[in-house]
Amino acid sequence: MSRVCELTGKGRQVGNNVSHANNKTKRTFLPNLQNVTLISDALGQSVKLRVSTHGLRSVEHVGGLDNWLAKTSDDKLSLKVRKLKREIAKKVTTAA
């Protein structure tokens, strides 16, 4: 299982541990990923995703999963979320 947020695409970063003697060794910074169940209002169902806490705050700020997916480009999203975005867009266009 890769350490990548399914909504924002945020992944691991590489840096250095720097000791008091200024020795540098490689290390990784992992994103704070959480298993979350988000509800899609358009589909009327819940979706389990692995999301960073930053991504979760962004979704809540925009007003829900449906609004977030409408505003986000596909290149950041995982394959599972891209399919969900297409389903929501299809449902919204048929309802309108």
C-alpha distances in whole Angstrom, upper triangle without the diagonal:
4,7,9,11,12,15,16,14,14,12,13,16,18,22,24,25,29,31,35,36,34,32,28,25,22,19,16,16,13,13,14,12,13,12,16,18,20,23,24,28,29,27,28,25,22,18,15,13,10,13,14,18,20,18,19,23,23,23,25,28,28,29,26,23,25,27,24,23,27,27,23,23,21,19,17,16,13,14,14,16,18,19,20,22,24,25,26,28,30,31,32,34,36,36,38
4,6,9,10,14,14,11,11,8,9,13,15,18,21,23,26,29,32,34,31,29,26,23,19,17,14,13,11,11,13,11,13,13,16,19,20,23,24,28,29,27,28,25,22,19,16,13,10,12,13,16,17,16,18,21,21,21,24,26,26,27,25,22,25,26,22,21,25,25,21,21,19,17,15,14,11,13,14,15,17,19,20,21,24,25,26,27,29,30,32,34,35,36,38
4,7,9,12,12,10,8,6,7,10,13,16,19,20,24,26,30,31,29,27,24,21,18,15,11,10,7,7,9,8,10,12,15,18,19,23,24,27,29,27,28,25,22,19,16,12,9,10,10,13,14,14,15,18,19,19,22,23,24,25,23,21,24,25,21,21,24,23,20,20,19,17,14,14,12,15,15,16,18,20,20,22,24,25,26,28,30,31,32,34,36,36,38
4,6,9,8,6,6,4,7,11,14,17,20,22,26,28,32,33,31,29,26,23,20,17,13,12,9,8,10,8,11,12,14,17,17,21,21,25,26,25,26,24,21,17,15,11,8,8,8,12,12,11,13,16,16,16,19,21,21,23,20,18,21,21,18,17,21,20,16,16,15,13,10,10,9,12,13,13,15,17,18,18,21,23,23,24,27,28,28,30,33,33,34
4,6,6,5,5,7,10,13,16,19,23,24,27,30,33,35,33,32,28,26,23,20,16,14,11,8,9,7,9,10,11,14,14,17,18,21,23,22,23,21,18,14,12,9,6,5,5,9,9,8,10,13,12,13,16,17,17,19,17,14,17,18,14,14,17,17,14,14,13,13,9,8,8,12,12,11,13,16,15,16,19,20,20,22,24,25,25,28,30,30,31
4,6,6,8,10,13,16,20,23,26,28,31,34,37,39,36,35,32,29,26,23,19,17,14,12,12,10,11,10,11,12,12,15,15,19,20,19,20,18,15,12,10,7,6,6,8,11,12,9,11,14,13,12,15,17,17,18,15,12,15,16,12,11,15,15,12,13,11,11,8,6,5,8,8,7,10,12,12,12,15,17,17,18,21,22,22,24,26,27,28
4,6,8,11,15,17,21,24,27,29,32,35,38,40,37,36,33,31,27,25,21,19,16,13,13,11,12,12,12,13,11,14,14,17,18,18,19,18,15,12,12,8,8,6,8,11,10,6,9,11,10,9,13,14,13,15,12,10,12,12,9,8,12,12,9,10,10,10,7,5,7,10,10,7,9,12,11,11,14,16,15,16,19,20,20,22,25,25,26
4,5,9,12,14,18,21,24,26,29,32,35,37,34,33,30,28,25,22,19,16,14,11,12,11,13,14,14,16,15,17,17,20,21,21,23,21,19,16,15,12,11,8,8,10,9,6,9,11,9,10,13,14,14,16,14,12,14,14,10,10,13,12,9,10,10,9,6,6,9,12,13,11,12,15,15,14,17,19,18,19,22,23,23,25,27,28,28
4,6,10,12,16,19,22,25,28,31,34,35,32,32,28,26,23,20,16,15,12,10,12,11,14,15,16,18,17,20,20,23,23,23,25,23,21,17,16,12,11,9,9,12,11,9,12,15,13,14,17,18,17,20,18,15,17,17,14,13,16,15,11,11,10,9,5,6,7,11,13,11,12,16,16,15,18,20,20,21,24,25,25,27,29,30,31
4,7,9,13,16,19,21,24,27,30,32,29,28,25,23,20,17,13,11,9,7,10,9,13,15,16,18,18,21,22,25,26,26,27,25,22,19,18,14,11,9,7,10,9,9,12,14,13,14,17,18,18,20,19,17,20,19,16,16,19,17,14,14,14,12,8,10,11,15,16,14,16,19,19,19,22,24,23,24,27,28,28,30,33,33,33
4,7,10,13,17,19,22,25,28,30,27,26,22,20,17,14,10,9,7,6,10,10,13,15,17,20,20,24,24,28,29,28,30,27,24,21,19,15,12,11,9,12,12,12,15,17,16,18,20,21,22,24,22,20,23,23,19,19,22,21,17,17,16,14,11,12,12,16,17,16,18,21,21,21,24,26,26,27,29,31,31,33,35,36,37
4,7,10,13,15,19,22,25,26,24,22,19,16,13,10,7,6,5,6,10,11,14,17,19,23,23,27,28,31,32,32,33,30,27,24,21,18,14,13,11,14,14,15,17,19,19,21,23,24,25,27,26,24,26,26,23,23,26,24,21,21,20,17,14,16,16,19,20,20,21,24,25,25,28,29,29,31,33,34,35,37,39,40,40
4,7,10,13,16,19,22,24,21,19,16,14,11,9,6,5,7,8,12,14,18,20,22,26,26,30,31,34,35,35,36,34,30,27,25,21,18,16,14,16,15,16,19,20,20,23,25,25,26,29,28,26,29,28,24,25,27,25,22,22,22,19,16,18,18,22,23,23,24,27,27,27,30,32,32,33,36,37,37,39,41,42,42
4,7,10,13,16,20,21,18,16,12,11,7,6,5,6,9,11,15,17,21,23,26,29,30,33,34,38,39,38,39,37,34,31,28,24,21,20,17,19,19,20,23,24,24,26,29,29,30,32,31,30,32,32,28,28,31,29,26,25,25,22,20,22,22,25,26,26,27,30,31,31,33,36,36,36,39,41,41,42,45,46,46
4,7,9,13,16,17,14,13,9,8,6,5,6,7,11,13,17,19,23,26,28,32,32,36,37,40,41,41,42,40,37,34,31,27,24,22,20,21,20,22,25,25,26,28,30,30,32,34,34,32,35,34,31,31,34,31,28,28,28,25,23,25,25,28,30,29,31,34,34,34,37,39,39,39,42,44,43,45,48,49,49
4,6,9,13,13,10,9,6,5,5,5,8,10,13,16,19,22,25,28,31,34,35,39,40,43,45,45,45,43,40,37,34,30,27,25,22,24,23,25,28,28,29,31,33,33,35,37,37,36,38,38,34,35,37,35,32,32,32,29,26,29,29,32,33,33,34,37,38,38,40,42,42,43,46,47,47,49,52,52,52
4,6,10,11,9,8,6,5,6,6,9,11,14,17,19,22,25,29,31,35,36,40,41,44,46,46,46,44,40,38,35,31,28,26,23,24,24,27,29,29,30,33,34,34,36,39,38,37,40,39,36,37,39,37,34,34,34,32,29,31,31,34,35,35,37,39,39,40,43,44,44,45,48,49,49,51,54,54,54
4,7,8,5,6,5,7,9,10,13,14,18,20,22,25,29,32,34,38,39,43,44,47,49,49,50,47,44,41,38,35,31,30,26,27,26,29,31,31,32,35,36,36,38,41,40,40,43,42,38,39,42,40,37,37,37,34,32,34,34,37,38,38,40,43,43,43,46,48,47,48,51,52,52,54,57,57,57
4,5,5,5,7,9,12,12,16,17,20,23,24,28,31,34,37,40,41,45,47,50,52,52,52,50,46,43,40,37,33,32,29,29,29,32,34,34,35,38,39,39,41,44,43,43,46,45,41,43,45,43,40,40,41,38,35,37,37,40,41,41,43,46,46,46,49,51,50,51,54,55,55,57,60,60,60
4,5,7,10,12,15,16,19,20,23,26,27,30,33,37,39,43,44,48,50,52,54,55,55,52,49,46,43,40,36,35,32,32,31,35,36,36,37,40,41,41,43,46,45,45,48,47,44,45,48,45,43,43,44,41,38,40,40,44,45,44,46,49,49,49,52,54,53,54,57,58,57,60,62,62,63
4,6,9,12,15,17,20,22,25,28,30,33,36,39,42,45,47,50,52,55,57,57,57,55,51,48,45,42,38,37,34,34,34,37,39,39,40,43,44,43,46,48,48,47,50,50,46,47,50,47,45,45,45,42,39,42,42,45,46,46,48,51,51,50,53,55,55,56,59,60,60,62,64,65,65
4,6,10,13,15,18,19,23,26,28,31,34,37,40,44,44,48,50,53,54,54,55,53,49,46,43,40,36,35,32,32,32,34,37,36,37,40,41,41,43,46,46,45,48,47,43,44,47,44,41,41,42,39,36,39,39,42,44,43,45,48,48,48,50,53,52,53,56,57,57,59,61,62,62
4,7,10,13,16,18,22,25,27,30,33,36,39,43,44,47,49,52,54,54,54,52,48,45,42,39,35,34,31,32,32,34,36,37,37,40,42,41,43,46,45,44,47,47,43,44,46,44,41,41,41,38,35,38,38,41,42,42,43,46,47,47,49,52,51,52,55,56,56,58,61,61,62
4,7,9,13,15,19,22,24,27,30,33,36,40,41,44,46,49,50,50,51,48,45,42,39,36,32,31,28,29,29,31,33,34,34,37,39,39,40,43,42,41,44,43,40,40,43,41,38,37,37,34,32,34,34,37,39,38,40,43,43,43,46,48,48,49,52,53,53,55,57,58,58
4,7,10,13,16,20,22,25,28,31,34,37,39,42,44,47,48,48,49,46,43,39,36,33,29,29,26,27,27,30,32,33,33,36,38,38,39,42,41,40,42,42,38,39,42,39,36,36,35,32,30,32,32,35,36,36,38,40,41,41,44,46,46,47,50,51,51,53,55,56,57
4,7,10,13,17,20,22,25,28,31,34,36,39,41,44,45,45,45,43,39,36,33,30,26,26,23,25,25,27,29,30,30,33,35,35,36,39,38,36,39,39,35,35,38,36,33,32,32,29,27,28,28,31,32,32,34,37,37,38,40,42,42,43,46,47,47,49,52,52,53
4,7,10,13,16,18,21,24,27,31,32,36,37,41,42,42,42,40,36,33,30,27,23,22,20,21,22,23,26,27,27,30,32,32,34,36,35,33,36,36,32,33,36,34,31,30,30,27,24,26,26,29,30,30,32,34,35,35,38,39,39,41,43,45,45,47,49,50,50
4,6,10,13,15,18,21,24,27,28,32,34,37,38,38,38,36,32,29,26,23,19,18,16,18,18,20,22,23,24,26,28,29,30,32,31,29,32,32,29,29,32,30,27,27,26,24,21,22,22,25,26,26,28,31,31,31,34,36,36,37,40,41,41,43,45,46,47
4,7,9,12,16,19,21,25,26,29,31,34,36,35,36,33,30,27,24,21,17,16,13,15,15,17,19,20,21,23,25,25,27,29,28,27,30,29,26,26,30,28,25,25,25,22,19,21,21,24,25,24,26,29,29,29,32,34,34,35,38,39,39,41,43,43,44
4,7,8,12,15,18,21,22,26,28,31,33,32,33,30,27,23,21,17,13,13,10,12,13,14,16,18,19,20,22,23,25,27,25,24,27,27,23,24,27,26,23,23,23,21,17,18,18,21,22,21,23,26,26,26,29,31,31,32,35,36,36,38,40,41,42
4,6,9,13,15,18,19,23,24,27,29,29,29,27,24,21,18,15,11,9,6,8,9,10,12,14,15,17,18,20,21,23,22,20,23,23,20,21,24,22,20,21,20,19,15,16,16,19,19,19,21,24,23,23,27,28,27,29,32,32,32,35,37,37,38
4,7,10,12,16,17,21,23,26,28,28,28,25,22,19,16,13,10,8,5,6,8,10,11,12,14,15,17,18,20,22,20,19,23,23,19,21,24,23,20,22,22,21,17,17,17,20,20,19,22,24,23,24,27,28,27,29,32,32,32,35,37,37,38
4,7,9,13,14,18,20,23,25,25,25,22,18,16,13,10,6,5,4,6,9,9,10,12,14,14,16,18,19,20,18,17,20,21,18,19,22,22,19,21,20,19,16,15,14,17,17,16,19,21,20,21,24,25,24,26,29,29,29,32,34,34,35
4,6,10,12,15,18,21,24,23,22,19,16,13,10,8,6,5,6,7,10,10,9,12,14,14,15,17,19,19,17,16,19,20,18,19,22,22,20,22,21,21,18,16,15,18,16,16,19,21,19,20,24,24,23,26,28,28,28,31,33,32,34
4,7,10,13,16,19,22,20,20,17,13,10,7,6,5,6,9,10,13,12,10,14,16,14,16,19,20,19,17,15,18,20,18,18,22,22,20,22,21,21,18,16,15,17,14,14,18,19,17,19,22,22,21,24,26,26,27,30,31,31,32
4,6,10,13,16,18,17,16,14,10,8,6,5,6,7,9,10,13,11,9,12,14,12,13,16,17,16,13,12,15,17,15,16,19,20,19,21,20,21,18,16,15,17,14,13,17,18,15,17,20,20,19,22,24,23,24,27,28,27,29
4,7,10,13,15,14,13,10,6,5,4,6,9,10,13,13,15,13,11,14,15,12,13,17,17,15,12,11,14,16,15,15,19,20,19,21,21,22,19,17,16,17,14,13,17,17,14,16,19,17,16,20,22,20,21,25,25,25,27
4,7,10,12,12,11,9,6,5,6,7,10,10,13,13,15,12,9,12,13,9,10,14,14,12,8,7,10,12,12,12,15,17,16,19,19,21,18,15,15,17,14,12,15,15,12,13,16,15,14,17,19,17,18,21,23,21,23
4,6,9,9,7,6,4,6,9,11,14,14,16,16,18,15,12,15,15,11,11,15,14,11,8,7,9,12,12,12,15,17,17,20,20,22,20,17,17,18,15,13,16,15,12,13,16,14,12,15,17,15,15,19,20,18,20
4,6,6,6,6,6,7,11,12,15,15,18,18,19,16,14,16,15,12,12,15,13,11,8,6,6,10,11,10,12,15,15,18,18,21,19,16,17,17,14,12,14,13,9,10,12,10,8,12,13,11,12,15,16,15,17
4,6,5,7,9,11,14,16,19,19,21,21,21,18,16,18,17,13,13,16,14,11,8,8,7,10,12,12,13,16,17,20,20,23,22,19,20,20,17,15,17,16,12,12,14,12,9,12,13,11,10,14,15,13,15
4,6,8,11,12,16,17,21,20,23,23,23,20,19,20,19,15,16,18,15,13,11,10,7,10,13,12,12,15,17,19,19,22,22,19,20,19,17,14,15,14,11,11,12,9,6,9,10,7,7,11,11,9,12
4,6,8,10,14,16,19,20,23,24,24,21,19,21,20,17,18,20,18,16,13,11,9,13,14,13,14,17,18,20,19,23,22,19,19,18,15,13,14,13,9,10,11,8,6,10,10,7,9,12,12,11,14
4,7,10,14,16,20,20,23,23,24,21,19,21,21,17,17,20,18,16,13,12,11,14,16,15,16,20,20,23,22,25,24,21,21,20,17,16,17,16,12,14,15,12,10,13,14,11,12,15,15,13,16
4,7,10,13,17,18,21,22,23,20,18,20,20,16,17,20,19,16,13,11,12,15,16,15,17,20,20,22,21,24,23,19,19,18,15,14,16,14,11,13,15,12,11,15,15,13,14,18,17,16,19
4,7,10,13,14,18,18,20,17,15,18,18,14,15,19,18,16,12,10,12,15,15,15,17,20,19,22,20,23,21,18,17,17,13,13,15,14,11,13,16,13,12,16,17,15,17,20,20,19,22
4,6,10,12,15,16,18,15,13,17,17,14,15,18,18,16,12,10,12,15,14,13,16,18,17,19,18,20,18,14,13,14,10,9,13,12,9,12,14,12,12,16,17,16,17,21,21,21,23
4,7,9,13,14,17,14,12,16,17,14,16,19,19,18,14,12,14,17,16,15,18,20,18,20,19,20,18,14,13,14,10,10,14,14,11,14,17,16,16,19,20,19,21,24,25,25,27
4,6,10,12,14,11,10,14,14,12,15,18,17,17,14,11,14,16,14,13,17,18,16,18,16,17,14,11,10,12,9,9,12,13,11,13,16,16,16,19,21,20,22,24,26,26,28
4,7,10,12,10,10,14,14,13,15,18,18,19,16,13,17,18,15,15,19,19,17,18,17,17,14,12,10,13,11,11,14,15,14,16,19,19,19,22,24,24,25,28,29,29,31
4,6,8,6,6,10,11,10,12,15,15,16,14,12,15,16,13,14,17,17,15,16,16,16,12,11,11,14,13,11,14,16,15,16,19,20,19,21,24,24,24,27,29,29,30
4,5,5,6,9,10,11,13,14,16,17,15,14,17,18,14,15,19,18,15,17,17,17,13,13,13,17,16,14,17,20,18,18,22,23,22,24,27,27,27,30,32,31,32
4,5,5,6,9,10,11,12,14,16,14,14,18,18,15,17,20,19,17,19,20,20,16,16,16,20,19,17,20,22,20,20,24,25,23,25,28,28,27,30,33,32,33
4,5,5,6,9,10,11,13,15,14,14,17,16,13,15,18,16,15,17,18,18,14,15,16,20,19,17,19,22,20,20,23,25,23,24,28,28,27,30,32,31,32
4,5,5,6,9,10,11,13,11,11,14,13,10,12,15,13,12,14,15,15,11,11,13,17,16,13,16,18,17,16,20,21,19,21,24,24,23,26,28,28,29
4,5,5,6,9,10,11,10,9,13,13,10,12,15,15,14,17,17,18,15,14,15,18,17,14,17,19,17,16,20,21,19,21,24,23,23,26,28,27,28
4,5,5,6,9,10,10,11,14,13,11,14,16,15,15,18,19,20,16,16,18,21,20,17,20,22,19,19,23,23,21,22,26,25,24,27,29,28,29
4,5,5,6,9,9,10,12,11,8,11,13,11,11,14,16,17,14,14,17,20,19,16,17,20,18,16,20,21,19,20,23,23,22,25,27,26,26
4,5,5,6,5,6,9,8,6,9,11,10,11,14,15,17,14,13,15,18,17,13,15,18,15,14,18,18,15,17,20,20,19,22,24,23,23
4,6,5,5,8,11,10,9,12,14,13,14,18,19,21,18,17,19,22,20,17,19,21,18,17,20,20,18,19,23,21,20,23,26,24,24
4,5,8,10,12,10,9,13,14,12,14,17,20,21,18,18,21,23,22,19,20,23,20,18,22,22,19,20,24,23,21,24,27,25,25
4,6,8,9,6,6,10,10,9,11,15,17,19,17,16,19,22,21,17,18,20,17,15,19,19,16,17,20,20,18,20,23,22,21
4,7,8,6,7,11,11,11,13,17,19,21,19,18,20,22,21,17,19,20,17,15,19,19,15,16,20,18,16,19,22,20,20
4,6,6,6,9,10,11,12,16,17,20,18,16,18,19,17,14,16,17,14,13,16,16,13,14,18,16,15,18,20,19,19
4,6,5,6,9,10,11,14,14,17,15,13,14,16,14,10,12,13,10,9,13,13,10,12,15,14,14,17,19,18,19
4,5,5,6,9,10,13,14,17,16,13,15,16,14,11,12,13,9,8,11,10,7,9,12,11,10,13,15,14,15
4,6,5,6,9,12,14,17,16,14,17,18,17,13,14,15,13,10,13,13,10,11,14,14,11,14,17,16,16
4,5,5,6,10,12,14,12,11,14,16,15,11,12,14,12,10,13,14,11,12,16,16,14,17,20,19,19
4,5,5,8,9,12,11,9,12,13,12,8,9,11,9,6,9,11,9,9,13,13,12,15,17,17,18
4,6,8,10,13,13,12,15,15,15,12,11,13,11,7,10,11,9,8,12,13,11,12,16,16,15
4,7,10,12,12,12,15,17,17,13,13,15,14,10,13,15,13,12,15,16,14,16,19,19,18
4,7,9,8,8,12,14,14,11,10,13,13,10,12,15,13,13,16,18,16,18,21,21,21
4,6,6,7,11,12,14,11,9,13,13,10,12,15,14,13,16,19,18,18,22,23,22
4,6,5,8,9,11,9,6,10,11,9,10,14,14,13,16,18,18,18,21,23,23
4,6,8,10,12,11,9,13,14,12,14,17,17,17,19,22,22,22,25,27,27
4,7,10,12,10,9,13,14,12,15,17,17,17,20,22,22,23,26,27,27
4,7,8,6,6,10,10,9,12,14,14,15,18,19,20,21,24,25,25
4,5,5,6,9,10,10,12,14,15,16,18,20,21,23,25,26,27
4,5,5,6,9,10,11,13,14,15,17,19,20,21,23,25,26
4,6,5,6,9,10,11,13,15,16,17,19,20,22,23,25
4,5,5,6,9,10,10,12,14,15,16,18,20,21,22
4,5,5,6,9,10,11,12,14,15,17,19,20,21
4,5,5,6,9,10,11,12,14,16,17,18,20
4,5,5,6,9,10,11,12,14,16,17,18
4,5,5,6,9,10,11,12,14,15,17
4,5,5,6,9,10,11,12,14,15
4,6,5,6,9,10,11,12,14
4,5,5,6,9,10,11,12
4,5,5,6,9,10,11
4,6,5,6,9,10
4,6,5,6,9
4,6,5,6
4,5,5
4,6
4
